[in-house]
Amino acid sequence: MKKYFILLFILSTPVITTAQESKISKGNKGFDNYNYVNAQNVYQKVADKGYESADLYKRLGDSYYLNASYEKAQIWYGKLIEKYADNIEAETYFRYAISLKGTKNYKRSDEIMTRFKDLKSNDKRALLFSEDPDYLRSIEKNKNTYQVTETSINSGYSDFGTAFYNDKLIFSSAKDTGDFVKRIHKWNGQPFLDLYEVPLEMVSNDEVTYKDAKKFNKSINSPFHESTPTFTKDGNTVYFTRNNYNNGVYRDDIDGTNKLKIYKAVKNDKGRWGNIEELPFSSNDYTIAHPSLSPDEKRLYFSSDMPGTFGNADLWYVTIQSDGTYSAPVNLGNEINTEGRESYPFISQENDLYFASNGHLGLGGLDIFKTTLGENGEATEIINLGEPVNTSKDDFSFIINTTSNIGFLSSNRNNEAGNDDIYKLERLKPLEPPCIILLNGLVTDKDTGEKINNVTVTLYDTNKNVFGTSVTDANATFSFDPSCDKEMLVRAEKEGYIPEERIITIPATSAELEALLQLEKKNKPLEPGKDLSDILNLNPIYFDFDRFNIRPDAAEELAKVLVVLEEYPTMRIDVRSHTDSRGNDSYNQRLSQNRNDATIQWLVDKGISRSRLTGRGYGESSPVNECTNNVACSEAAHQDNRRSEFIILGDR
């Protein structure tokens, strides 16, 4: 990029802090001490007893992951993937990769993310891992909305910063047209910037060359830099950027840096520009530049690094009062402004704001963005204009006549010397309409269904960057307004509950989404009548067909019951075994009793006193649904009836 641009617009090399400047200047115990059970501790103790399965390892990995204990999570995910890699879902690979990053094992994390990408290549997290492509796909939607061509008014020096003025195009240039004395900028060895003019129709039709450009006005052009003007509709008032120089006086700040200011000039009765004055909110201590008027001419927008700026330069506005005075400057806020640089505002006839930024996601360097402004200057969806308006180079200073759909922008895209050139643009089609998403959610207790308030809900992108945080209100609700066309992760957490998270797929078009998050208490009440199967979320205890020996997978589930009985040595339980309705009734009764006996014997063999265990087989006599004899049911419905229950009886 041409060094004039670096100096002029606060937008390039980090050491350059101003623009157009002459010098370079960061659980409640109760019920006999066994009211609560922590499932995570149970799983850990089962694993410590030597039991292993993909389900157990995944539950352990997830429990630690959801509590951000990444060092422990990666141990169990590692065991899971090492022994059961053929049956692991993609989401587990993602969690494993994040856990590895949590311990700075980036090399292994990258290897796991590669596996994740292979399993789920269209998942945006996989794409983010390789190229961070979420925003690139959004930008692609607006490709070829405009046609862009280079103009013939470019001089070989820096030419940029266009404005419409009656039937003319005004721009800034470092070219010199034959003054007797050429003032040379010591930074780049080129002349200082002046404002030039060419007939708008001729440049739109490419019937003009740089030789036809004339200096705009000698009263406005000074020995130093002038650029980026904006004119009132009647053509009688202009606001423009200039070095801190007026009436022959050149001023520096305390550090010896000459800042930029916005000046105003008005035509007199004879049509001559005069009465040049700096705007009262200018300062010797910060820069303001690049003015643009709103369609009603009641607001003047500009870029500045004044106090209150979020980053290197922000967009601001002042209200122009009826008496010609100005309000205090108002920052456009952090929807538009970033910790980077926002500059070159332009307000179209439709009150759309176009601006250049390196803080918003773009194609490289400065990109041009558009947003429709609300009544109070607030931004709506911010849209990258896409190629060919934007490139990997610096693209800025966009203007457009929305009636003719003709406009101009400045860029250093094709200039080997890094100078900025002026490009003509034509809008060929409307931009993709803004995509507005409203994500509403509800948090409830997984077991009781009761609403839970004061839950912290966090929305992350798929790279675990925080998008936003909300706390559920008295109605247990939360809401977010995420970006479109991506997958995001929503996580709910509250003291005493196991955190819960889920992936939300955000559509590419405007929509209202709903999410239900159900939290499970870490410490669950162990009350008489409660079923340990429900408390521990036991998997079904399977037996081989027509057999009643304890299989290894059934032993793993019984081990969870064993741990609870060991932790509460006075607890008594009633073991109840059931079958489905298929087969002879008396046979099912005998089979369930044999399985019940085997279950109780397994616990006794593991050291549990038989006096603490009661139980019997119920056969098919106690179905939980309508699947009785001669009723056609699905396999899943029959499975609900083939169950084991471990009912808490109380103390012995």
C-alpha positions in Angstrom: 0.0 0.0 0.0 1.2 3.5 -0.8 2.8 5.1 2.2 0.6 8.1 1.8 -2.2 5.7 2.8 -0.3 4.5 5.8 0.3 8.0 7.0 -3.0 9.4 6.0 -5.6 6.9 7.3 -4.4 5.3 10.6 -4.8 1.9 8.9 -1.6 0.1 8.3 1.7 -0.7 9.9 1.3 -1.0 13.8 4.0 1.6 14.5 2.0 4.2 12.5 -0.5 5.7 14.9 -1.9 8.6 12.9 -3.0 9.4 9.4 -2.0 12.0 6.9 0.6 13.2 9.5 4.0 14.7 9.0 5.7 12.6 11.7 5.5 8.9 12.9 4.7 9.0 16.5 -1.6 -1.5 23.5 -24.0 -32.2 48.5 -26.6 -31.1 52.7 -26.5 -34.2 54.3 -29.7 -36.0 55.5 -31.4 -39.5 55.5 -28.7 -41.3 57.5 -25.8 -39.8 55.6 -26.5 -41.3 52.2 -28.9 -38.8 50.6 -26.8 -38.1 47.6 -24.7 -39.9 45.0 -22.2 -38.4 42.6 -22.4 -40.3 39.4 -19.0 -39.2 38.3 -17.4 -40.7 41.4 -19.3 -43.9 40.8 -18.0 -44.2 37.3 -14.5 -43.4 38.4 -14.6 -46.1 41.1 -16.1 -48.7 38.7 -13.2 -48.0 36.4 -10.8 -48.2 39.3 -12.1 -51.8 39.9 -10.9 -52.7 36.5 -14.1 -52.6 34.5 -13.8 -51.2 31.0 -16.0 -50.5 28.1 -16.5 -47.8 25.5 -19.5 -46.5 27.3 -17.7 -46.2 30.6 -14.7 -44.5 29.1 -16.9 -42.0 27.2 -19.0 -41.2 30.3 -15.8 -40.5 32.3 -14.3 -38.5 29.5 -17.5 -36.5 29.1 -17.9 -35.9 32.8 -14.5 -34.5 33.2 -14.7 -32.6 29.9 -17.9 -30.9 30.9 -16.3 -29.8 34.1 -13.3 -28.4 32.2 -11.0 -31.0 33.8 -9.2 -31.4 30.5 -6.2 -33.2 31.9 -8.4 -36.1 33.2 -10.8 -35.9 30.2 -8.0 -36.5 27.8 -6.9 -39.7 29.7 -10.3 -41.4 29.3 -10.9 -40.2 25.8 -7.4 -41.4 25.0 -8.2 -44.9 26.4 -11.6 -44.8 24.5 -10.0 -44.1 21.2 -7.1 -46.4 21.7 -9.4 -49.5 22.4 -12.6 -48.7 20.7 -11.7 -46.4 17.8 -13.9 -48.1 15.3 -17.1 -47.1 17.1 -16.4 -43.6 18.2 -18.6 -40.7 17.1 -17.1 -37.6 15.6 -18.1 -35.4 18.5 -15.9 -37.4 20.9 -12.9 -36.7 18.7 -13.7 -33.0 18.9 -13.9 -33.1 22.7 -10.7 -35.0 22.9 -8.9 -32.5 20.7 -10.2 -29.6 22.9 -9.1 -31.5 26.0 -5.6 -31.9 24.5 -5.4 -28.2 23.8 -6.3 -27.6 27.4 -3.0 -29.1 28.4 -1.1 -27.5 25.5 -0.6 -30.8 23.7 -1.2 -29.1 20.4 0.5 -31.6 18.2 -1.7 -34.5 19.3 -4.7 -32.2 19.3 -4.0 -31.4 15.6 -3.8 -35.2 14.9 -7.2 -35.8 16.6 -8.8 -32.8 14.8 -7.6 -34.4 11.5 -9.5 -37.6 12.5 -12.5 -35.4 13.3 -12.3 -33.8 9.9 -12.1 -37.2 8.2 -15.2 -38.4 10.1 -17.2 -35.1 9.6 -15.7 -33.2 6.7 -18.6 -30.8 6.4 -18.5 -29.8 10.0 -17.4 -26.2 10.2 -15.2 -26.9 13.1 -13.2 -29.2 10.9 -13.0 -26.4 8.3 -12.0 -23.9 11.0 -9.2 -26.2 11.9 -7.7 -26.0 8.5 -8.6 -22.6 7.2 -11.1 -20.9 9.6 -13.6 -20.9 6.7 -16.9 -20.0 8.4 -16.7 -16.3 7.4 -15.3 -17.1 4.0 -18.4 -19.1 3.1 -20.5 -16.1 4.1 -18.4 -13.8 2.1 -18.8 -16.0 -0.9 -22.5 -15.4 -1.0 -21.9 -11.9 -2.2 -19.3 -12.7 -4.8 -19.9 -10.8 -8.1 -22.6 -8.5 -6.6 -20.5 -5.8 -8.2 -18.4 -5.4 -11.3 -15.1 -3.6 -10.6 -12.9 -2.0 -13.2 -9.8 0.2 -13.0 -10.2 3.8 -14.1 -7.9 5.7 -16.3 -7.6 8.7 -13.9 -4.9 6.9 -11.9 -1.7 8.7 -12.1 1.0 6.3 -11.0 1.0 8.1 -7.6 -1.5 7.5 -4.9 -5.1 8.2 -6.1 -8.0 7.4 -3.7 -10.8 8.8 -1.5 -13.6 9.7 -4.0 -16.7 11.9 -3.4 -19.6 12.9 -5.5 -20.0 16.7 -6.1 -22.7 17.9 -8.5 -21.6 16.4 -11.8 -18.0 15.9 -10.8 -15.9 13.2 -9.0 -13.6 14.6 -6.4 -10.6 12.5 -5.2 -7.3 12.8 -3.5 -4.1 12.4 -5.4 -0.4 12.8 -4.8 0.2 13.7 -8.4 1.4 17.2 -9.2 0.1 19.1 -12.2 2.8 21.6 -12.7 3.0 24.0 -9.8 6.2 25.9 -9.8 7.1 24.6 -6.4 6.6 20.9 -5.6 6.2 20.1 -1.9 7.6 16.6 -1.4 6.5 14.4 1.5 9.7 13.2 3.1 8.1 9.8 4.1 7.7 8.6 0.6 9.3 11.1 -1.7 5.9 12.0 -3.3 4.1 15.3 -3.3 1.5 16.0 -0.6 -2.1 15.1 -1.3 -4.5 17.5 -2.9 -8.1 17.3 -4.0 -8.7 16.9 -7.7 -11.8 16.9 -9.9 -12.9 15.3 -13.1 -16.3 15.2 -14.9 -18.3 12.3 -13.4 -19.8 11.3 -16.7 -16.5 11.1 -18.4 -14.8 9.0 -15.7 -17.9 6.7 -15.5 -17.6 6.2 -19.2 -13.9 5.9 -19.1 -13.4 8.9 -21.3 -11.0 10.7 -19.2 -7.3 10.2 -18.2 -5.3 11.4 -15.3 -4.1 14.3 -17.4 -7.6 15.7 -17.5 -7.8 15.9 -13.7 -7.6 19.4 -12.3 -6.9 20.6 -8.8 -10.2 21.2 -7.1 -9.7 24.6 -5.4 -6.7 26.5 -4.3 -8.4 27.9 -1.2 -9.0 24.3 0.1 -5.8 22.7 -1.1 -3.0 23.7 1.3 0.7 23.0 1.3 0.0 19.8 3.3 -2.5 16.9 2.9 -6.2 17.2 1.9 -8.4 14.2 1.3 -11.8 12.5 1.6 -14.4 15.3 1.3 -18.2 15.1 1.6 -20.5 17.7 0.2 -24.0 18.9 1.1 -26.7 18.2 -1.6 -26.8 21.9 -2.6 -23.0 21.8 -3.2 -22.4 24.8 -1.1 -20.7 23.2 1.9 -17.8 20.8 2.0 -16.3 18.9 5.0 -12.8 17.5 4.3 -9.7 16.0 6.0 -6.6 18.0 6.4 -3.5 18.1 8.5 -3.7 20.4 11.6 -3.0 23.4 9.5 -5.1 26.5 9.0 -4.5 30.1 8.3 -0.9 29.4 7.8 -0.4 27.9 11.2 0.8 24.3 11.5 0.3 22.6 14.9 1.8 19.5 16.5 0.6 17.6 19.6 2.7 17.2 22.7 4.7 14.4 21.1 5.5 16.5 18.1 2.9 14.8 15.8 0.7 16.7 13.5 -2.8 15.2 13.8 -5.6 15.1 11.3 -8.7 17.3 11.6 -11.9 17.8 9.7 -12.5 21.2 8.2 -15.5 22.9 6.8 -15.6 25.3 3.9 -18.6 27.3 2.5 -19.2 29.0 -0.7 -19.7 32.7 -0.6 -22.2 34.8 -2.6 -19.8 34.7 -5.6 -19.6 30.9 -5.6 -16.1 30.9 -4.2 -15.0 28.5 -1.5 -14.0 30.3 1.7 -14.6 30.7 5.5 -12.5 27.6 6.1 -12.7 26.5 9.8 -11.8 23.4 11.7 -14.7 21.6 13.4 -14.9 22.3 17.2 -14.6 18.6 18.2 -11.2 18.4 16.5 -8.2 18.3 18.7 -4.5 18.7 18.6 -4.2 15.4 20.6 -6.1 12.9 18.4 -7.1 12.4 14.8 -10.5 12.8 13.2 -10.8 12.1 9.5 -12.9 10.9 6.6 -16.2 12.7 7.0 -19.5 11.6 5.5 -22.9 13.2 5.7 -26.2 11.3 6.4 -28.9 11.7 3.7 -30.8 14.3 5.8 -27.5 16.1 6.5 -28.2 16.1 10.2 -25.3 13.8 11.1 -21.7 13.8 10.2 -19.9 10.5 10.4 -16.1 10.2 10.7 -13.2 8.0 11.9 -11.2 8.9 15.0 -8.9 7.6 17.7 -10.3 10.0 20.2 -10.7 8.9 23.9 -13.5 6.2 24.1 -12.2 4.5 21.0 -12.3 0.7 21.2 -9.3 0.1 19.0 -6.9 1.9 16.8 -9.6 3.9 15.1 -13.4 3.8 15.4 -16.4 5.2 13.6 -18.2 8.1 15.3 -20.8 10.7 14.5 -21.9 14.1 15.6 -25.4 15.7 15.2 -25.4 18.9 13.3 -27.8 21.2 15.2 -30.3 23.5 13.5 -28.1 26.5 14.6 -25.1 25.0 12.9 -23.5 23.8 16.2 -22.4 20.2 16.8 -23.3 17.6 19.5 -20.6 15.8 21.4 -19.2 12.9 19.3 -21.0 9.6 19.6 -19.2 6.2 19.2 -21.1 3.9 16.9 -20.5 1.1 19.4 -18.9 -2.3 19.4 -21.2 -3.9 16.9 -19.3 -1.9 14.3 -16.1 -0.9 16.0 -13.5 -3.5 17.0 -10.1 -3.5 18.5 -8.8 -3.1 15.0 -9.4 -0.2 12.7 -12.6 1.0 11.2 -12.5 3.9 8.9 -13.7 5.5 5.6 -17.4 5.7 6.5 -19.8 6.4 3.6 -23.6 6.9 4.1 -25.7 6.1 1.0 -29.0 7.7 0.0 -30.7 4.7 1.7 -28.9 5.3 5.0 -26.7 2.3 4.6 -23.2 2.7 6.1 -20.3 1.4 4.1 -16.9 1.3 5.9 -13.4 -0.2 5.7 -12.2 -2.5 8.5 -9.4 -4.9 9.3 -11.2 -5.9 12.6 -14.1 -7.7 11.0 -13.5 -11.0 9.2 -12.5 -10.4 5.6 -10.4 -11.6 2.7 -7.2 -9.8 3.8 -6.0 -6.3 4.6 -8.8 -3.8 4.7 -12.2 -5.0 3.5 -15.3 -3.0 2.8 -18.5 -3.7 4.8 -22.1 -2.6 4.7 -24.7 -2.3 7.5 -28.1 -0.5 7.6 -28.2 2.0 10.4 -31.1 2.2 12.8 -32.7 5.3 14.1 -30.0 5.9 16.7 -27.1 4.9 14.5 -27.1 1.3 15.7 -25.9 -1.4 13.3 -27.9 -4.3 11.9 -26.2 -7.2 10.2 -22.7 -6.3 9.0 -22.0 -7.7 5.5 -18.7 -8.2 3.7 -19.2 -7.0 0.1 -17.2 -10.0 -1.2 -15.2 -10.2 -4.3 -14.4 -8.4 -6.5 -15.0 -5.4 -4.2 -12.7 -7.0 -1.6 -9.5 -8.7 -2.3 -6.5 -9.9 -0.3 -5.1 -6.4 -0.5 -6.4 -3.2 1.0 -9.8 -2.1 -0.2 -11.4 1.1 1.2 -13.1 4.4 0.5 -16.3 3.0 -1.1 -19.0 5.3 -2.4 -22.1 4.6 -4.5 -25.0 6.3 -6.1 -27.9 3.9 -5.4 -30.0 5.4 -8.2 -27.5 4.8 -10.9 -25.8 1.9 -9.1 -22.4 3.4 -10.1 -19.8 4.0 -7.5 -16.1 4.0 -6.8 -13.6 2.4 -4.4 -9.9 2.7 -3.7 -7.5 -0.2 -3.5 -3.8 -1.2 -3.9 -4.7 -4.6 -5.4 -2.9 -4.4 -8.7 -0.3 -1.8 -8.0 3.2 -3.3 -7.8 4.5 -0.1 -6.2 1.9 -0.3 -3.5 0.2 2.9 -4.5 -3.6 3.2 -4.2 -5.7 3.4 -7.3 -9.3 4.4 -7.9 -11.7 1.7 -9.3 -15.1 2.2 -10.8 -17.8 -0.2 -9.6 -21.3 -1.1 -10.8 -23.8 -2.9 -8.6 -25.2 -5.8 -10.6 -27.6 -7.3 -8.0 -28.7 -6.8 -4.4 -26.6 -8.1 -1.6 -27.8 -11.2 0.2 -30.4 -10.0 2.7 -29.2 -9.8 6.3 -29.6 -13.1 8.2 -30.9 -12.5 11.7 -31.1 -15.4 14.2 -32.8 -15.4 17.6 -31.9 -18.4 19.7 -34.3 -18.8 22.7 -33.7 -21.5 25.3 -35.1 -23.1 28.5 -33.2 -24.9 31.2 -34.9 -27.6 33.3 -34.1 -30.3 35.8 -33.6 -33.5 33.9 -35.3 -35.7 36.5 -38.1 -33.5 37.7 -38.7 -31.2 34.7 -38.7 -28.1 37.0 -37.4 -24.9 35.6 -34.0 -23.8 36.9 -33.0 -20.1 37.2 -29.7 -18.5 37.7 -28.0 -21.0 35.3 -25.0 -19.6 33.4 -25.5 -20.3 29.7 -22.5 -19.8 27.4 -22.6 -19.9 23.6 -19.3 -20.8 21.9 -18.2 -21.1 18.3 -16.9 -24.5 17.4 -13.3 -23.5 18.3 -14.4 -22.9 21.9 -14.3 -19.1 21.5 -17.0 -17.4 23.6 -19.7 -15.8 21.6 -21.8 -14.6 24.5 -23.0 -15.4 28.1 -26.4 -15.3 29.6 -28.0 -16.1 33.0 -31.4 -17.7 33.1 -34.1 -15.5 34.5 -37.0 -16.4 36.8 -38.6 -18.3 33.9 -35.4 -20.2 33.3 -35.0 -18.8 29.8 -32.1 -17.4 28.0 -31.5 -15.9 24.5 -28.7 -15.2 22.0 -28.5 -13.6 18.6 -25.7 -15.7 16.9 -24.3 -15.4 13.4 -25.8 -17.4 10.6 -24.8 -20.5 8.8 -22.6 -22.2 11.3 -22.6 -24.8 14.1 -22.3 -23.4 17.7 -22.1 -25.0 21.1 -24.4 -24.0 23.9 -23.4 -24.9 27.5 -25.4 -24.6 30.7 -23.8 -24.9 34.1 -24.8 -24.3 37.7 -23.4 -25.3 41.1 -24.7 -28.7 42.1 -25.5 -29.8 38.6 -23.5 -31.6 35.9 -22.9 -29.2 33.0 -24.8 -29.9 29.8 -23.9 -28.8 26.3 -25.2 -29.4 22.8 -24.5 -28.4 19.3 -26.9 -26.0 17.6 -26.9 -25.8 13.9 -27.5 -22.2 12.8 -29.3 -21.9 9.4 -28.1 -19.6 6.7 -31.4 -17.6 6.6 -33.2 -15.7 9.3 -34.9 -17.9 11.9 -36.0 -18.2 15.5 -34.6 -21.3 17.2 -35.4 -23.0 20.5 -33.1 -25.0 22.7 -34.0 -27.1 25.7 -31.1 -27.9 28.1 -31.7 -30.4 30.9 -29.4 -30.4 33.9 -28.8 -33.4 36.0 -28.0 -32.9 39.7 -24.6 -34.1 40.7 -25.8 -35.3 44.1 -29.2 -37.1 43.8 -31.5 -37.8 46.8 -31.4 -41.5 47.9 -34.9 -41.8 49.2 -36.9 -45.0 50.0 -38.8 -46.0 46.9 -36.3 -44.5 44.5 -34.8 -46.8 41.9 -31.0 -46.8 41.6 -31.4 -47.6 38.0 -32.8 -44.1 37.4 -30.4 -42.4 39.7 -27.4 -44.0 38.1 -28.8 -43.9 34.6 -28.0 -47.6 34.3 -27.9 -49.2 30.9 -30.2 -52.3 30.5 -28.8 -55.4 32.2 -28.8 -58.0 29.5 -28.8 -61.7 29.7 -28.2 -64.2 26.9 -31.2 -65.8 25.4 -32.8 -68.3 27.8 -29.9 -67.9 30.2 -29.4 -66.2 33.5 -25.6 -65.9 33.9 -24.2 -62.4 34.5 -22.6 -61.2 31.3 -19.6 -58.8 31.4 -21.7 -55.8 30.2 -24.3 -56.6 32.9 -21.5 -56.8 35.5 -20.4 -53.3 34.6 -23.8 -52.0 35.4 -24.1 -54.0 38.6 -20.7 -52.6 39.6 -22.3 -49.2 39.8 -25.0 -50.5 42.2 -22.2 -52.2 44.1 -20.3 -49.0 44.6 -23.4 -47.3 46.1 -24.0 -50.2 48.5 -20.4 -50.0 49.6 -20.6 -46.3 50.2 -23.7 -46.7 52.2 -23.2 -49.9 54.2 -26.6 -49.8 56.0 -28.7 -49.3 52.8 -31.1 -52.1 51.9 -32.5 -52.6 48.4 -35.1 -54.7 46.7 -34.0 -56.3 43.4 -36.8 -56.7 40.9 -36.4 -58.5 37.6 -38.9 -58.3 34.8 -39.4 -59.9 31.3 -41.5 -58.9 28.4 -44.8 -60.5 27.4 -43.4 -62.8 24.7 -43.3 -66.5 25.6 -45.2 -68.6 28.1 -46.3 -66.8 31.3 -45.0 -69.4 33.7 -41.8 -69.7 31.8 -41.2 -66.0 32.0 -41.9 -66.1 35.7 -39.2 -68.8 36.3 -36.8 -67.1 34.0 -37.1 -63.7 35.8 -36.7 -65.4 39.2 -33.5 -67.2 38.0 -32.1 -63.9 36.7 -33.1 -62.2 40.0 -31.3 -64.9 42.0 -28.2 -64.5 39.8 -28.2 -60.7 40.2 -28.5 -60.9 44.0 -25.8 -63.7 44.2 -23.4 -61.5 42.1 -23.7 -58.7 44.7 -23.3 -61.2 47.6 -20.2 -62.7 45.9 -18.8 -59.1 45.8 -19.2 -58.8 49.6 -22.7 -57.4 50.1 -24.6 -59.0 53.0 -27.6 -61.0 51.8 -29.6 -59.4 54.7 -29.4 -56.2 52.8 -30.9 -57.7 49.6 -34.4 -58.8 48.9 -36.1 -59.4 45.6 -37.9 -61.6 43.2 -38.8 -62.2 39.6 -42.0 -60.7 38.3 -42.0 -62.3 34.9 -44.3 -60.3 32.6 -46.8 -59.3 35.4 -45.7 -55.7 35.7 -45.3 -54.1 32.3 -44.6 -50.4 32.0 -46.6 -50.0 28.8 -49.4 -51.7 26.9 -47.3 -54.6 25.6 -49.1 -57.5 27.2 -50.0 -60.9 25.7 -51.1 -60.8 22.1 -50.4 -57.1 21.7 -48.2 -56.2 18.8 -45.4 -54.0 20.0 -42.0 -52.8 18.7 -38.8 -54.3 19.9 -38.1 -51.0 21.7 -41.4 -51.2 23.6 -40.7 -54.8 24.6 -37.2 -53.7 25.8 -38.8 -51.2 28.2 -40.5 -54.1 30.0 -37.3 -56.3 30.1 -35.8 -54.4 33.1 -34.1 -54.7 36.4 -35.0 -52.4 39.3 -33.0 -51.7 42.4 -35.5 -50.1 44.8 -34.1 -48.4 47.9 -35.9 -49.8 51.0 -34.1 -47.6 53.6 -31.9 -48.5 56.5 -31.4 -52.0 58.0 
